[in-house]
Structure formats: C-alpha cells, structure tokens
C-alpha cells in the first residue's frame, strides 16, 4: 500500500486503545482491593494476602519475554489485546465464585495473565506505530487510562461494599461478590470496541511485524499518527551514545536487552513504581481495617491516588518538553517515596491522607510512561516489543517478591510496614539514578 493510501488514516486506534484501557483497568482495579476484603472474610492473614497478591505475577513472570517476542512478530495485535480482555473477565468470574483461599489464588494468577496480554499488546502497538517524538504522548495517554482505572475501580468497589466494618458478615461478603460481578461487566465492555474495528480492513496481505510496513486492521494500533513512520524499521535510537548499543540485526534476547546501557537502571525504577501501586492497592485496605476506616473511604483514597496519576500523565508531554526525562524520573521516585510514608500514619484523617496520596500519586504517575519511553528508545525498533516485555518481566518479578516480603514485614509491624518497605525501595532507586552520570534522554 502506498504512502498516499496510509496518510488519511487517523490516530483513532490510540483513542480506542485508551478507551479499552480505562474499562479493563477499572475492572482490574476493582478486583484487586476487593480481593483483599474477600480474603479477610475468608479468614486470611496479611502473609496469605501477600502471597495471593504475588500470585497475580506468577504466570506473567515466566511468559512475559515469550509474549513480547510474539508481539514483535504478529501483525494482529488486536487479537492479543482482546485475549487480555477475555482473561481479565474470566478471572473476575473466578474471584466472584471462589469460596476458598486456593481458588482466589488461582483466579489472581489468571488475572495477572490477562493484564499482561492487554499491556504487552497495547504498549507494543504504541512502540510500533507512534513516531519517536510521540512516544511520551502515546505512553502518557495509555498509562493515564490505567490511572483512570486505578481511580474508578477502587472507588466503585468501595462504594458497593459500603461502610460496614464487620469483616465476616454474610451481608458484607455478598456485597464483595456483587462488586466483583460488576467489575466483570465493566471489563467485558471493552470487547465490543475491539470487535467493532474489524470491519474496515486494509486490502493486501498481512504485514510483517518485523518489516513494519503498512499497518493492517489492528483495532488497538492500526497505524502511526498521520501515517508518518513505522518505528520497527527505523535505526536504533538510544538513550546512551555508548559504542555497545545493540544492532537491529541481532536477535533480541534477554541478556542483550539487559546489557543495553541504562536498561537495568530503568527496569529497577519501573519495578519500584509499579510495586508501590500494587502494595497500596493490596495493603491500604488492611491499614483501613486496623484504623477503623470504612471500605468506601479507602476506595475514595485509592481513587485520589489514581486521579493524581491521571493528571501527571496528561501533563507529561508538556513536562518532558521542559525537563529531561532523567530529571523527571528521579523526581518521580524520590517525591513519591517520601510522600507515601505519611498516609498509613494518618489514614483516619481523611484530608491529610488524601493530600499525601495525591502528591505521591502525581509523582508515581510520571515514572511508568517515562521508563517505557527510555527503554523503547534504548533499543532498535524491531526490539521494542521484546524490550518492553523484559521490562514487564522485571515488574512481575518485583510483584512476586515484594508482596511476599511486604506480607512478612506486615505480620510484625502492621500493614503500614508493607507500604514503608516499598517507599524505601523507591527512594533507593531514585538515589541510584541521581548519583549516576547524566544520560542523554
């Protein structure tokens, strides 16, 4: 297909992807904190809740790299994204029907796999079809949709569960299950958006993902904005001018990606930021139970954190035009690590907890899209899906190890200790990046 044919194609794919992300992440982020309440109703302690939270990352940990390589090759990213929607909905059904900790554990593992499929499909679409100059915008909107889900989901779930504090009452367990079914409904609403785009299929044979020629009918990512460039054929753009930057003709295996300058540091930053979001989602309800704070209030507080992250991600294109990505990432790590020490101490004071969750959420929101962009531009275009999958593998490794460690810390020190442990990790990552020599971003 000629360039003339591509030019009129719009960036509608990005807005469809963003809409699907809002719906799926609203469902996901309703499931996760409500799962903590269900586990409490089933008699689980913080250690078990930490292990169940870690189960969410088990399948993605072993499949992320393989799935990333596949996403680099397949032309139909829409199908990968749609499979993620299906797995998320299936996991929600499992959580609603589960009557034992073991079944909740299994459903949480499926939930993590669904999130992985959706995330790899979406972020690979942006890395493949958006021009390098538009990566901050694309990843910023994509992750802003995740933050919207992190705002809507907990608030909706907390509102449904209500104000009661009797953990084991049948009424509360019924409300927990009702909220999980509503999460399933919200999640499946994303599927028609993807199916709807099946109609206008471009003529011609399917495109090779490695060749990155004309996009076909991927609903989540059919084309680059204004049909400008396809990054998979562009020369490697690196964030570090080191002579050992990878070549596009090399096979993108894990070791080559990890040896790329800056990748490991940015992966640790990404892991730390995501771990904090997970730990807040799983353990703030436990802090609330100890402090006598109702689930509806905890849901609103988690929603405040999500809303602040939306704001920072929407502002990211403006901020990255005025400050270096490295400086913004350091600020994200240090400021969020400091601000989020406070909410567990004052959770029964709504306005103080809201203020510090808003500040922490704003800076948390900056970091994830920045690490996506920095990692994407550190490798050749044909490696981008694989590199982002390695980033996700690192995230999932953190999501396995840190909740278990956080649960162990929470047992003697209370659930607030889990959050403070993750604050320490954020601060350590920020200091590591600050003491490194400046890198070209």
C-alpha positions in Angstrom: 0.0 0.0 0.0 1.3 3.4 -0.9 2.2 6.2 1.4 -0.7 8.2 -0.2 -3.1 5.4 1.0 -1.7 5.5 4.5 -1.8 9.2 5.0 -5.5 9.7 5.6 -5.6 7.0 8.3 -6.0 8.8 11.7 -4.8 8.0 15.2 -8.3 6.7 16.1 -6.5 3.5 17.1 -4.9 5.3 20.1 -8.2 6.5 21.4 -9.8 3.1 21.0 -6.8 1.7 22.9 -7.2 4.3 25.6 -10.9 3.6 26.0 -10.3 -0.1 26.3 -7.6 0.5 28.9 -10.0 2.7 31.0 -12.6 -0.1 31.0 -10.2 -3.0 31.6 -8.2 -1.3 34.3 -11.3 -0.1 36.1 -12.4 -3.8 36.3 -8.8 -4.9 37.3 -8.5 -2.2 40.0 -11.9 -3.0 41.4 -10.9 -6.7 41.6 -7.6 -6.2 43.4 -8.6 -4.3 46.5 -11.9 -6.1 46.8 -10.0 -9.4 46.7 -8.2 -8.3 49.9 -11.6 -7.8 51.6 -12.8 -11.2 50.3 -9.7 -12.8 51.7 -10.3 -11.1 55.0 -13.8 -12.6 55.0 -12.3 -16.0 54.3 -10.1 -15.7 57.4 -6.8 -14.9 55.6 -4.0 -13.0 57.4 -1.5 -10.4 55.9 1.0 -13.1 54.9 -1.6 -15.0 52.9 -2.8 -11.8 51.3 0.8 -11.0 50.4 1.2 -14.5 48.8 -2.1 -14.1 46.9 -1.0 -10.7 45.6 2.2 -12.3 44.4 0.2 -15.0 42.6 -1.0 -12.2 40.3 2.5 -12.0 38.9 3.4 -15.7 38.7 2.3 -16.6 35.2 3.4 -13.2 33.7 6.9 -13.7 35.2 7.5 -16.8 33.2 5.7 -15.8 30.0 6.4 -12.1 29.6 9.5 -12.4 27.4 8.0 -15.0 25.1 4.8 -12.9 24.8 6.9 -9.9 24.0 8.8 -11.7 21.2 5.5 -12.9 19.8 4.1 -9.3 19.9 7.1 -8.2 17.8 6.2 -10.7 15.1 2.4 -10.8 14.9 0.6 -8.3 12.8 -2.8 -8.7 14.6 -2.1 -7.0 17.9 -5.8 -6.5 18.3 -6.2 -10.3 18.9 -3.6 -10.2 21.7 -5.4 -7.3 23.4 -8.7 -9.0 23.0 -7.4 -12.2 24.7 -6.3 -10.0 27.6 -9.8 -8.6 28.0 -11.2 -12.2 28.0 -8.7 -13.4 30.6 -9.4 -10.4 32.9 -13.2 -11.1 32.7 -12.6 -14.8 33.3 -10.5 -14.1 36.4 -13.2 -11.8 37.7 -15.8 -14.5 37.4 -13.4 -16.9 39.3 -12.9 -14.4 42.1 -16.7 -13.9 42.4 -17.4 -17.6 42.6 -14.3 -18.5 44.8 -15.2 -19.9 48.2 -11.7 -20.7 49.4 -8.3 -19.0 49.5 -6.9 -21.5 47.0 -9.5 -20.6 44.3 -8.8 -16.9 44.9 -5.1 -17.6 44.5 -5.8 -19.3 41.1 -8.1 -16.6 39.9 -5.5 -14.0 40.8 -2.9 -15.8 38.7 -5.3 -15.7 35.7 -6.0 -12.0 36.4 -2.2 -11.3 36.1 -2.0 -13.1 32.8 -4.9 -11.1 31.4 -3.3 -7.9 32.4 0.0 -9.0 30.8 -1.7 -9.8 27.5 -3.5 -6.5 27.4 -0.5 -4.4 28.5 2.0 -6.0 26.1 -0.4 -5.7 23.2 -1.1 -2.1 24.0 2.4 -0.9 24.7 3.8 -2.7 21.7 1.2 -1.1 19.5 2.4 2.4 20.7 6.1 1.5 20.3 5.5 0.1 16.8 3.2 2.7 15.3 4.0 6.0 17.1 6.8 8.2 16.0 9.7 8.6 18.5 8.7 12.2 19.1 5.2 11.0 20.0 6.2 8.2 22.4 5.8 10.3 25.5 2.3 11.3 24.3 1.3 7.8 23.4 2.6 6.1 26.6 1.3 9.1 28.6 -2.2 8.7 27.4 -2.1 4.9 27.7 -0.8 4.9 31.2 -3.3 7.8 32.0 -6.0 5.4 31.1 -4.5 2.9 33.6 -4.6 5.6 36.2 -8.2 6.4 35.4 -9.0 2.7 36.0 -7.0 2.9 39.3 -9.2 5.8 40.3 -12.6 4.4 39.1 -12.2 0.8 40.2 -11.4 1.1 43.9 -13.9 3.9 44.3 -16.7 1.9 42.7 -15.8 -1.3 44.6 -15.6 0.5 47.9 -18.9 2.2 47.3 -20.6 -1.1 46.6 -19.1 -2.9 49.6 -20.2 0.1 51.7 -19.5 1.4 55.2 -19.8 -1.8 57.3 -16.7 -2.9 59.2 -17.9 -6.5 60.1 -15.4 -8.5 58.0 -17.0 -11.9 58.2 -20.7 -10.9 58.0 -22.7 -12.6 55.2 -24.0 -9.2 54.0 -20.5 -7.9 53.5 -19.4 -11.0 51.7 -22.5 -10.7 49.4 -21.6 -7.1 48.7 -18.0 -8.1 47.9 -19.2 -10.7 45.4 -21.6 -8.2 43.9 -18.8 -5.7 43.3 -16.7 -8.4 41.6 -19.6 -9.2 39.2 -19.9 -5.5 38.4 -16.1 -5.5 37.7 -16.6 -8.3 35.2 -19.3 -6.3 33.4 -17.2 -3.2 33.2 -14.3 -5.3 31.8 -16.2 -7.0 29.1 -17.5 -3.7 27.8 -14.0 -3.2 26.2 -14.5 -6.2 23.9 -17.1 -4.6 21.5 -14.7 -1.6 21.0 -12.1 -4.1 19.6 -14.5 -6.1 17.6 -16.1 -3.0 16.1 -12.9 -2.1 14.3 -12.8 -5.5 12.5 -14.8 -4.0 9.6 -12.5 -1.6 7.7 -9.7 -4.0 6.9 -6.9 -2.7 4.6 -6.5 -4.7 1.4 -3.4 -6.8 0.8 -1.6 -9.5 2.7 -0.9 -9.2 6.4 2.0 -7.0 7.3 5.2 -8.4 8.8 5.7 -7.0 12.2 9.5 -7.0 11.8 9.3 -5.2 8.4 6.9 -2.7 9.9 5.4 -1.7 6.7 1.8 -0.7 6.2 -0.4 -1.4 9.2 -3.5 -3.6 8.7 -6.7 -3.8 10.7 -5.3 -3.9 14.3 -8.0 -2.3 16.3 -5.7 -1.3 19.1 -3.0 0.1 16.8 -3.6 0.2 13.1 -1.3 3.0 12.1 1.1 5.7 13.1 -0.4 9.1 13.6 -0.8 10.8 10.2 0.8 7.7 8.6 4.3 9.1 9.4 6.8 6.4 10.3 6.8 2.8 11.4 9.4 2.6 14.1 10.3 -1.0 13.5 12.4 -0.1 10.5 14.0 3.0 11.9 17.6 3.0 13.1 18.1 2.2 16.7 17.6 5.3 18.8 19.5 5.0 22.0 19.3 6.9 25.3 23.0 6.5 25.7 25.6 7.1 23.0 27.7 4.1 24.2 29.5 2.2 21.5 28.0 -1.1 22.6 24.4 -0.1 21.7 22.6 -3.1 20.2 22.2 -3.6 16.5 18.9 -4.2 14.7 20.2 -7.3 13.0 20.9 -9.0 16.4 18.3 -11.3 17.9 16.6 -9.6 20.9 17.3 -12.0 23.7 17.0 -11.1 27.4 20.8 -10.8 28.0 21.4 -8.5 25.0 18.5 -6.3 26.2 19.7 -6.2 29.8 23.3 -5.3 28.7 22.0 -2.2 26.8 23.1 0.9 28.6 20.5 2.3 31.0 18.1 -0.6 30.7 18.8 -2.2 34.1 18.5 1.1 36.0 15.2 2.0 34.3 13.9 -1.5 35.0 14.6 -1.1 38.7 12.8 2.2 38.6 9.8 0.7 36.8 9.7 -2.2 39.2 9.7 0.1 42.2 7.0 2.4 40.9 4.7 -0.5 40.0 5.3 -2.3 43.2 4.1 0.8 45.2 0.9 0.9 43.2 0.3 -2.8 43.9 1.2 -2.6 47.6 -1.0 0.4 48.1 -3.9 -1.4 46.4 -3.5 -4.6 48.5 -2.4 -3.2 51.9 -4.2 0.1 52.3 -7.5 -1.8 52.9 -5.7 -3.6 55.7 -4.4 -0.4 57.1 -8.0 0.9 57.0 -9.3 -2.2 58.8 -6.8 -1.6 61.6 -7.7 2.1 61.8 -11.4 1.6 61.6 -11.7 3.3 58.2 -14.6 2.0 56.1 -14.0 0.3 52.7 -15.9 3.1 50.9 -13.4 5.7 52.3 -10.4 3.5 51.5 -11.8 3.2 47.9 -12.0 7.0 47.6 -8.5 7.4 48.9 -7.2 5.0 46.4 -9.2 6.8 43.8 -7.5 10.1 44.8 -4.1 8.5 44.1 -5.3 7.3 40.7 -6.8 10.8 39.8 -3.5 12.4 40.7 -1.6 10.0 38.4 -4.0 10.8 35.6 -3.2 14.5 36.0 0.6 13.9 35.9 0.4 11.6 32.8 -1.7 14.1 30.9 0.8 16.7 31.7 3.8 14.5 30.8 4.2 15.8 27.2 4.4 19.4 28.5 6.7 18.4 31.3 9.0 16.4 29.1 9.3 19.4 26.8 10.8 21.4 29.6 12.7 18.9 31.7 14.9 16.0 30.8 13.3 12.5 31.2 16.0 11.6 33.6 15.3 14.5 35.9 11.5 13.8 35.8 12.1 10.1 36.6 14.4 11.0 39.6 11.7 13.4 40.9 9.1 10.7 40.4 11.0 8.2 42.5 12.1 10.5 45.3 9.0 12.5 45.8 6.6 9.5 45.7 8.8 7.6 48.1 8.7 10.4 50.6 5.1 11.4 50.2 3.7 7.9 50.6 5.4 7.4 54.0 2.6 9.5 55.5 -0.8 8.0 54.6 -0.5 4.9 56.8 0.2 7.1 59.8 -2.9 9.4 59.2 -5.4 7.2 57.4 -8.1 8.1 59.9 -7.6 11.8 59.0 -9.2 11.8 55.5 -7.8 15.2 54.3 -4.2 14.5 55.4 -4.2 11.1 53.9 -5.8 12.5 50.7 -3.2 15.2 50.4 -0.2 12.9 50.6 -1.8 10.2 48.4 -2.4 12.9 45.8 1.2 14.1 45.9 2.5 10.6 45.9 0.1 9.6 43.1 1.1 12.6 41.0 4.8 11.6 41.0 4.1 7.9 40.8 2.2 8.6 37.6 5.1 10.2 35.9 7.5 7.3 36.3 5.9 4.4 34.4 5.5 6.1 30.9 9.0 7.6 31.3 10.5 4.2 31.8 8.6 2.9 28.8 9.9 5.7 26.6 13.5 5.4 27.9 13.6 1.6 27.4 11.9 1.8 23.9 14.4 4.4 22.7 17.4 2.5 24.0 17.0 -0.4 21.6 16.5 -0.9 17.8 12.9 -0.5 16.6 12.5 -4.3 15.9 13.4 -5.0 19.6 10.8 -2.7 21.2 8.2 -5.2 21.9 10.8 -7.6 23.4 12.5 -4.8 25.4 9.1 -3.7 26.9 8.3 -7.3 27.7 11.6 -7.6 29.5 10.6 -4.5 31.5 7.3 -6.2 32.3 9.2 -9.4 33.3 11.2 -7.3 35.8 7.9 -5.7 37.0 6.4 -9.1 37.5 9.5 -10.4 39.4 9.0 -7.5 41.7 5.3 -8.3 42.0 6.2 -11.8 43.1 9.0 -11.0 45.6 7.8 -7.7 47.1 4.2 -8.6 48.2 5.7 -11.7 49.9 8.3 -9.5 51.6 5.7 -6.9 52.4 3.4 -9.5 53.9 6.3 -10.8 56.1 7.0 -7.2 57.2 3.3 -6.5 57.8 3.0 -9.5 60.2 5.1 -8.0 63.0 4.9 -4.3 62.1 1.4 -4.0 60.8 0.2 -3.4 57.2 1.7 0.1 57.1 5.1 -1.6 57.2 4.5 -3.1 53.8 4.0 0.4 52.3 7.1 1.8 54.1 9.2 -1.1 52.8 8.2 -0.1 49.2 8.9 3.6 50.0 12.4 2.6 50.9 12.8 0.8 47.5 11.5 3.9 45.6 14.0 6.1 47.5 16.9 3.7 46.8 16.1 3.6 43.1 15.9 7.4 43.0 19.2 7.8 44.7 20.8 5.3 42.4 19.7 7.3 39.3 20.7 10.6 40.9 24.2 9.5 41.6 24.7 8.1 38.1 26.2 10.5 35.5 23.6 12.3 33.4 22.5 10.4 30.4 21.1 11.7 27.1 17.4 11.2 27.3 
